[in-house]
């Protein structure tokens, strides 16, 4: 399998909230937290760097903003010539509060997948874990 196939596999696993490295389930402790390591392969989800998940926060913000803009444009297009500006205003506030919460776990696993695409896992990324 080529590099593009590997990248697609990693991103698909991440989108399913699984470990991008092995596809094992249980990457999330709860909706707001990743586990420290994958329960299957033992991969460190923070890759051993302080502030590692800052990139995931950026992914989260970008995803929420893009979703909001697409929703805004679609509402304006489908309700033209009289868009419901009050509903757009209040709905936009609600979306900008809700979307980052909804996207949070996905942004963390997708960030990890992107990191694994460009910086593949090495033996030091793993610890003593049942599956390693």
N, C-alpha and C positions, 0 to 999 in steps of 0.2 A: 504494500500500500504506500502511495506517495505521500509527500508532505501535505498536500491539500486534503487527502483522505484522513490523515492523522489529525489535522486541525479540525475538520468537520466532526470527527469522532469525539474529540475533546470538548468542543463547543456543544455538541448534542448532549453529552453526558452532563455538562454544566447546566444547560437549560432545563434538564430534568431533575435538578438539585441533587445530583449524585457526584461522587468524587470524579473529577475530570480525568484523573490518572488511570484509575482501574474500573470505574463505573459502579463501584460499590455504593450501596445505600447507607444512610445514616450520617451524611455529611453535616446535617444540621442538628444542633442540640435543641434548639427551638427556632421560631421564625426569625428571631433577632440575633442569634449566635451560631457560628460555625463551631464544630468540635475542634479541639486542638490538633487532632490527627484523624486520618481516615481509619475507621474501625476495620477495614478490609486490608488495605495495603500499607498503612502506617505513614502515609505521606503527611508531612507537616503542612497544614493549611495556611500558615503565615509565612512559610518558606524561610523562617529564621531571621527575619528582618524586622526591626522596629518600625512601626508605622506602615507595615506592608499593605494593610487594607485601605489606605488612603486612595489608591487607584480605584478600588471598588466603590468608594464614596463618589468619586468623579463619574464612574460608569452609571451609578444610580441617578445622579443629578442629570446627566445627559439623557438617559432613557426617559426620565420623567418629563423633561423639557420637550423632547421630540414628540412624545405621546401627546402632550398638551397642545403643541402647535398643530399637529395633524388633526386632533379632535376639533380645535378651534376653526381651522380652515374648512373642515368638512361641515361643521354646523353652519358656518356663514354661507358656504356654497349651497347647501340644501335648503336653507331658509331665506335665501335672497329673494326679493328685495327688502324684506323686513326681518332681519336677524333679531332674535330675542336678546338684546344687549344685557338686560338685567340678569337673565338666566345664565348667559355666558360669563358675566362677571362673577356671580356667586358660585356657579359650577366650576369656574376656573380656580377659585380659591379652594374649593373642596378637593379638586383634582390635585392641586399642587401640595396639599397636605397628605392626601391618601396615596398618591402614586409612589413617592419615595418609600413608604412603608411596604407597599405591595411588591416593589421591585428589589427591596433590600437583599433577600437571600439569593436571588438570581444574579444580582450584580456582584456579589462576593464569589459565587462559583464560576461565573463567566470571567471575572478578573483572574482567578486562579488558572482557568483554562488558557487565557491569553498568555499568561506568564509561562505556562508549561509549553506552549507553542514555541515561544522565543527562547526559553531557557529550560530545556527538558530536565526532568527529575534526575538527580544523582543519588548515590547511596547515602550521603550525608543528610538528605532530605527526609529520610525515614528513620524511625526509631524501633524499639522493641514493641511490637504490636502483634496481636494474634495472627494477622494475615501476612506479616512480612517475613 
